[in-house]
Amino acid sequence: MSHFDIRKTGGRIGAEVLGADLSSELPDSVWSQIHEAFLEHKVLFFRDQDIDDADQLAFAGRFGPLTQKHPMMRTVDGAVQVIPVDGADQRANHWHVDISFTRAPSLGTTLRSVTLPPYGGDTLVANAAAGYKDLPAELREIADRLWAVHTNHAEQPRLGTERGEQVRKAFLAKRFETAHPVVRVHPESGEPSLLLGGFAQRLVGMELRESRPLIDVLQAYVLRPENTARWTWRPGDVLIFDNRSAQHYGVDDYDSHQRVLHRVSITGDVPVGLDGKSSYVIEEGE
């Protein structure tokens, strides 16, 4: 292994990990530094990794138990924990928190480049903890008391192809709705962050028309350019983001070219608000 180092890619979010070979088991001393950086920087980037699905599963598994199967999306044959993020199926060109429409959104998500377009297809990640810190005190007091209803029916972009419509129909076949605190407390760091994103449809106790302006104002703080990182994929790239304190967005600017990433997620816990109350299910698809 070459010299190990962790270098920030931005002042508020992101770091690149150098000298870590994800095809082999990382020493505990290296792993502890990676885990600490994961909590601090929200997203970690690894270049020049020669790994396969099994290696990716092993790496993700160091963070916690793996999500066995996504409630709607197709998986790789023989590996139900691996989701092929294929631009021919759908394009996640909206800011979101993975499966926030369930009671326990993912702890984190790893993505690995498999097939890349000649241009475009970057991944954006936003620091929701920094967004919360940026709120004026008066707005923070309001956010601290709010709860939001997240549903898979809130925002699901259309691809405009027959295959894309089939995938979208499968995604919407079952309705999921969960109420989460707008401000959740990170279970490891204790850091508060805004739990919003595209699946957050409305605020508890409010109509949709009353909810949207408030959600949009709060979301704008998360998405300030200073709070975001943009990663341009290369062959051999791997990233992992903390789904408990980040949102992400797949940029749809690669036309009809093929883009495939393999995704492995880590099982998360039930979010808890500043008042100690936990998220609760409103509707769970049967």
JOLINMO-V871977 format. One record per pair of residues at least 12 apart in sequence whose ideal C-beta (glycine too) atoms are under 7 Angstrom apart, sorted by the first residue. I is the first residue (numbers start at 1). J is the second residue. D is the distance in whole Angstrom. If there is no record, write none. Layout:
# JOLINMO-V871977
i->{I/I}
j->{J/J}
d->{D/D}
This chain:
# JOLINMO-V871977
i->{1/1/2/3/4/4/4/4/5/5/6/6/8/9/9/10/12/12/12/12/13/13/13/13/13/13/13/13/13/14/14/14/14/14/15/15/15/16/16/17/17/17/17/20/20/22/22/22/22/22/22/23/23/23/31/38/38/39/39/39/42/42/42/42/42/42/43/43/43/43/43/44/44/45/45/46/46/46/47/47/47/48/49/49/50/51/53/53/53/53/56/56/56/56/57/57/59/60/60/60/63/63/63/64/64/64/65/66/66/66/66/67/67/67/67/67/68/68/70/71/72/72/81/82/82/83/84/84/85/85/85/85/86/87/87/87/88/88/89/89/89/90/90/90/90/91/91/91/91/92/93/93/93/93/93/94/94/94/94/95/95/95/95/95/95/96/96/96/96/97/97/97/97/97/98/98/100/100/100/100/100/101/101/101/101/101/101/101/102/102/103/103/103/103/103/104/104/104/105/105/106/106/106/106/107/107/107/107/107/108/108/108/108/108/109/109/109/109/109/110/110/110/110/111/111/111/111/112/112/112/113/113/113/113/113/113/114/114/114/115/115/115/116/116/116/117/117/117/117/118/119/120/120/120/121/121/121/121/122/122/122/122/122/123/123/123/123/124/124/124/124/124/125/125/125/125/125/126/126/126/126/126/126/127/127/127/128/128/128/128/128/128/128/129/129/129/129/130/131/131/131/131/132/132/132/132/134/134/135/143/143/143/143/144/144/146/146/147/147/147/147/147/147/148/148/148/148/148/148/148/149/149/149/149/149/149/150/150/150/150/150/151/151/151/151/151/152/152/152/152/152/153/153/154/154/154/154/155/155/156/156/156/174/174/175/175/176/176/176/177/177/178/178/178/179/179/179/179/180/180/180/181/181/181/181/181/182/182/182/182/183/183/184/184/184/185/185/185/186/186/187/191/192/193/194/194/195/196/196/196/196/197/200/203/222/243/244}
j->{19/21/19/19/18/19/20/30/18/19/33/37/41/45/229/229/127/130/226/227/41/42/43/125/127/130/227/228/229/41/43/45/125/229/37/41/44/45/47/34/44/45/46/34/46/46/49/51/55/59/238/50/51/55/62/240/242/188/189/242/125/127/241/242/245/246/125/229/239/241/246/239/240/231/239/237/238/239/234/236/237/236/236/238/236/112/76/79/82/262/110/112/262/264/81/264/110/110/264/266/107/108/266/107/266/267/267/81/264/266/267/81/106/265/266/267/80/81/83/102/170/171/264/262/264/263/260/262/111/260/261/263/260/254/258/259/163/258/163/164/167/159/164/167/168/157/159/250/252/250/157/249/250/251/252/155/157/198/249/126/197/198/223/247/249/197/198/199/247/195/197/199/243/247/243/265/150/180/195/197/199/150/151/152/176/177/178/199/176/178/178/270/279/280/281/268/269/270/243/268/243/265/266/268/243/244/266/267/268/240/241/242/243/266/240/241/243/263/265/238/240/263/264/123/239/261/263/238/261/262/233/234/235/236/237/261/260/261/262/258/259/260/233/235/259/254/257/258/259/257/254/251/253/254/233/251/254/259/230/231/232/233/251/231/239/248/250/228/230/248/249/251/228/229/241/246/248/222/223/227/228/246/247/227/245/246/193/194/195/222/245/246/247/191/192/193/245/227/194/221/222/227/183/192/193/194/221/224/221/182/183/194/218/183/274/182/203/179/180/181/182/203/204/180/182/196/200/203/204/215/177/179/201/202/204/282/178/180/199/200/201/175/176/177/199/201/171/172/175/176/199/172/175/198/199/200/201/198/199/168/171/172/285/286/283/285/283/284/285/282/283/279/281/282/204/279/280/282/195/271/279/195/271/273/277/279/194/195/196/218/273/274/271/272/273/272/273/274/244/245/269/245/274/245/218/222/271/215/218/219/222/247/215/215/247/268/268}
d->{6/5/4/5/7/4/6/6/4/6/7/5/7/7/6/5/5/5/6/5/6/5/6/7/4/7/6/7/5/6/5/7/7/4/5/4/6/5/7/6/5/7/5/7/6/6/5/5/6/5/6/6/5/5/6/7/6/6/5/7/7/5/6/5/6/5/4/6/6/4/6/7/5/6/5/7/4/7/7/6/6/5/5/5/6/7/7/5/5/6/6/5/6/5/6/6/7/5/4/6/6/6/5/5/5/6/5/5/6/6/7/6/6/4/7/5/6/6/6/7/6/5/6/5/6/4/6/6/7/7/4/5/5/7/7/4/6/7/7/7/4/6/6/5/7/6/6/6/4/4/6/7/6/7/4/5/6/4/7/7/5/6/6/5/5/4/4/6/6/7/4/7/6/6/5/6/5/7/7/6/5/5/5/5/4/7/6/5/6/6/5/6/5/7/5/5/6/5/6/5/4/4/6/5/6/6/4/6/4/6/6/5/5/5/7/6/6/6/5/6/5/7/5/7/5/5/6/5/6/5/5/7/6/7/5/6/4/6/5/5/7/4/5/7/6/4/4/7/5/6/6/6/4/3/6/6/4/4/5/6/5/7/5/5/7/6/6/6/5/6/4/6/7/5/5/5/5/5/5/6/5/6/5/5/7/6/4/5/7/5/5/6/6/5/7/4/5/4/5/4/3/6/6/5/5/5/5/7/6/5/5/7/6/5/5/4/6/5/7/6/6/7/4/6/5/7/4/6/7/7/6/5/6/5/6/6/5/6/4/5/7/7/6/4/6/5/6/7/7/5/7/6/6/6/5/7/4/4/7/6/6/6/2/7/6/5/7/6/5/4/4/6/5/6/6/6/5/6/5/5/5/7/6/3/7/7/6/6/7/7/6/6/4/6/6/5/7/6/6/6/5/7/6/4/6/5/6/6/6/5/7/5/6/7/6/6/7}
